[in-house]
Amino acid sequence: TDIIFSSKTKLFPLVFLVFLTGCATGTRSIGLAMPEFESSDSGSGVVYINSIIDPRQFEQKPKDPSTPSVDGDLASMGKEKLSTLIGRQRGGYGAALGQVALPVGGTVQGLTCV
């Protein structure tokens, strides 16, 4: 007996495979819990932090995956938006697929403030 496959039947395995792989595109927001600092030493003195600076330099399409980059047009993103980004999601071959950001209202500088 010959089984005749329709075009829909041939397309189903491809669509199923795409949903099964779970592409990581777009922006994913994650919250980071900062642990409380507890010191067992009873030292004396005061520590003062004047300002916190984010020295990261973003690039549009860097060759090195450790270089900060954005999904979209870098020139159109302000410093406020860049301060919410943590990093990029990468596929098995190192291709950037999406970005990871802090929740709304969170910034990299804000994580270090206590």
Secondary structure by P-SEA (a helix, b strand, c coil): cbbbbcccccaaaaaaaaaaacccccbbbbbbbbbbbbbccccbbbbbbccccccbbbbcccccccccccccccccccaaaaaacccccccccccccbbbbccccccccccccc
